[in-house]
Amino acid sequence: MTPAAARVRPPAVAGTFYASPPAELAADVDALMAVTPSTSDTDVPKALVVPHAGYLYSGPVAAAGYARLAPGRGRIHRVVLLGPAHFAPVRGVAVSSADAFATPLGDLTVDTYARDELTSIPFVTVDDAAHREEHGLEVHLPFLQRVLGDVQVLPLLIGVATPDEVGEVLDRVWGGPETAIIVSSDLSHYLDDAAARRADAATADAILAVDPARIGTDDACGVFPLRGLLQTARRRELGIELIALANSADTAGSPERVVGYGAFALTEPSAPSP
């Protein structure tokens, strides 16, 4: 329950990127999740890369990623969300001053302690204007609510930032098994279907090779958080796998001008047996 005096960031894209009526939204997310069964609780990843388009377009790929987190319900209590700033110029990282982010399904409280700690980093600033209309983080919130339940969130918009800067932020909030990391990114934009599949396959290869230098700014709209996550994954020796790769022509878009989507899971190495 969000306190009455709390500052709440209202939904900006309910009714456009996803349904606004709560029952319809819950049913839509549940239907997307039902297509991809969840895995065992021993396979819960530390981090996901998932897309952020309207559910009609990228929902199946996003759901395939979230199915991997589903067995973490009750164990994952905080989700750190990193995505690109689509509507405002951001240098570094922008946090919101809101105490909660709302969706038609209710409010998700913000980890304000971690947020405030991050603002001690010079390139992390409070920028409510950047968050106000941003869809890239918001579209993940209903998935989190249906898949993980009442978790805290830490929404971070990543502007122009180096992998080292993103890595510094990730190290501050990495936590243990109670924390999941979500990087929100679509892949190629507005190529024809055949060209997009070639481009996205090359980007997927770079991601699976954990090689951030091979991912250009035209390859993924969330290139800056993605590069930072991959550099961190290499340093922390995370395993990585491709869960799904598709584009908008596979769902509801024209094959003449598509957007690419990928879902990837990153898993921490297992502790050695005693």
N, C-alpha and C positions, 0 to 999 in steps of 0.2 A: 504494500500500500504506500503510495506516494504522499508525504505530508502535504497539507493544504497550502502551506506557504512556499512549497518547493517551486523552483523555476523549471517548467516543463517545455521541452522543444516539441511542438505539435507536428503531426505528420504533414509532409509537403506533397507527397505523390499518391496518397490514398485516393482511389477512384480513377487513377490513370495507370500507374505501373502495376498496381494490384487492387483488388476489390476493396471498397470502403465498408459495406455492411459487415459487421463482425462475423456473423454466422457464415456468410458467403466466403469471406477471407479464410476463416479456419477450414472450411470444407475444401477450398482450392489448395491450400498448403497440404492438407492431409491427403488429397488425391494425388498430388505430385509426389509426396513421400511414399505413398503406397506402391508406386511403380518400381521403386528400388528398395529391396529389403535391407534392413540394417545388418551390420556384421557383428561378430562377437565382441564382448567388452575388452578383450585383450588386444584388439586392433584399433582402438580409439586413437586418432592422430592428434598430435600437438597442434598442428596448423592445417588450414585449408586455403586453397586459392579457388574462389568461386566467382561467377559472373554476377552482374548487377543490372541487367536489362529488365523490361517488363516481364512479368511471370509468363505471359503468353508466348514469349520468345525464348527466354533463357531459363525459365522455371525448371524444366526437366534436368538440365545440367546442374543447376544449383542444388536441386533436391538430391541428385546422385552424390554430390559432395556431402550434404548434410546427413545423409543416411549413414555415413561413416562416423559422425559424431553422436548419433542417436543412442548408442549404448552407454555414452557418458552422462546421460541424464541422472541427476542426483550426485554425481561426482564433480562435474564441471559447474562451477559457481560464478565464474567470471569469463567474459569473452571480450578480447581486445580486437576492435575492428579498425582496419587500416584501408583507406581507399583514396582515390584521386579527388582533387577539388575541381569540379567541372565548371563552376560558375564564378569563382573569385580567384584572383592571383594570390598564391600562397608561397612564401619562401620558407621552407622547412616544414613544420608541423603545426596544424591549427586544432585546438581543442575548443569545446563548447563550454560556456558557463552554466549550462542547464544541469539540474540535478537529476533529471529523468528525460528519456526520449519516449514519446507516445506513439502508439499505433492504434488502429481500431480495436485491437485485442487487449489494450491496456497499456500501462507504463512499465518501462524497464529502467530501473535505477542506474545511475551512473556511479562508477567507482570514483567518487570525488577526491578521495585521499590520494589515489594514484595519479589522478589528473593534476591535482595541485602540486604533487611532487615533481611531475614532468615539467611544469612551468619554470622550474629552477634551471632548466636547460636553455641556453640563450636562443636557440632556434625554434623553441616551442612557445607559441603565443595563444592567447584566447582570442578567437575570431568567430563571434556568433553569426556575422553576416555570411561567412563562407559556409556555415552549416545550415543556414536558414532554408534554402531551397534544394539542398543537396540530396540526390536520390541514391548515390552510390553506397552509402552506409544504411540508409533507411530500409531499403528493400530486403535486407537480411534480417531485420528485427522480427517480422512475423515468423520466419523460419525458426529463429532462435526460440521464440515463445512457444511454438508448437512442438519443437523437437527437444529442447532442453528445459523448458519451463521458466520459472522465475529466476533468471540469472542477472547478475550485474553486467553492465557493458562499459566499455571505455572507447568511445568513438574518436578516431584520430583521422583528420584529413591531411594527406601528404601532398605537399606541393612540390616544387623543385627542391630535391634533397638528395644528398649523396647516399650510397649504400651504408657508409660508415655512420652517418647521422641516423638513418632509420635503424641501423643495428644498435646504436646507443639507446634509442628509445625502447626497442624490443628487449634489450638486456634488462632495462629498469623494470619492465612489467612482465617478464617471462613467467615467473612463478613456477608452480609445480603442476601436478595433474588436475588441480582445481581451475586452471587457466587454459583457455583455448585461444589461439590466434587465428583471425580470419583476414585474409587479404582479398579485397574486392577488386576484380579487374575483368573487363572484357578483353578480347584479343583484337584481331584486325577489324578495320571499319571500312565499309562501303566499297569493297572490292566485289567483283562478280564471284559466283559460287566456287568455280574451279580455282581461281587465283587465291581466294580466301583459304580454301582447304590446303593449298600448298604453303601459303604463308603461315597459317596456324600450325601446320605440322612441323615446320621449321622452328617456330617458337616453342612448341611443346618439347621438341628435342633439346632445345637450349635449357628449358626448365628442368627436364629430367637429367640433364648433364650438370645441373646446379651451376650454370655458367651465366651470371647476370650480365656480363659484358656483351653477350650475343643477342640481347633483347633490346631492340631500338624503340624509340618513342612512337613509331608508327605500328609497332608490333602488339602493343598492349596499352590501353588507356591508363591502367594502373602501374605503369612501368616503374615508377620510383618506389612505391612500397614493395612491388614485386622484386626488384633488384635487391632491396635491403633485406627482405626475407630470405632470398636465395643465398646472399652472402653470409647471413647468420646461420642458415641451414648448413652451409659448407663448414663453417667454423665449429658448429655444435655437432657435426656428423649426423645430421638427420637423414633418414631414408625418405625417398620421394617416389610417388607413383601417379600415373595418369589414371583418373577415374572415368572421365568422359570428355569427348571433344566433338563439337558440333557447331552449327551456325544457324542464323535465323531462318534460312531456307529450309531447314529440317523441321521447323515448327509452323510459323505463320508468315514468313517474310518472302519477298520476291528473290529469286536466285540472281537477279541482275545487280543487286546492291545489298550486301549482307553484312552482318556483324558476327564475329567469331566468339565462341564461348568455350572455356575449358574448366574442368574441375580437377584439382590435384590435391593429394593428401601427403603431409609431411609428418613423419613419425620419429620420435626420439629413440636412440639406440637402447636396447634392452640392457638392464643391469646384469653384470656377470654373475653367474651362479656361485654361491659360496663354496 
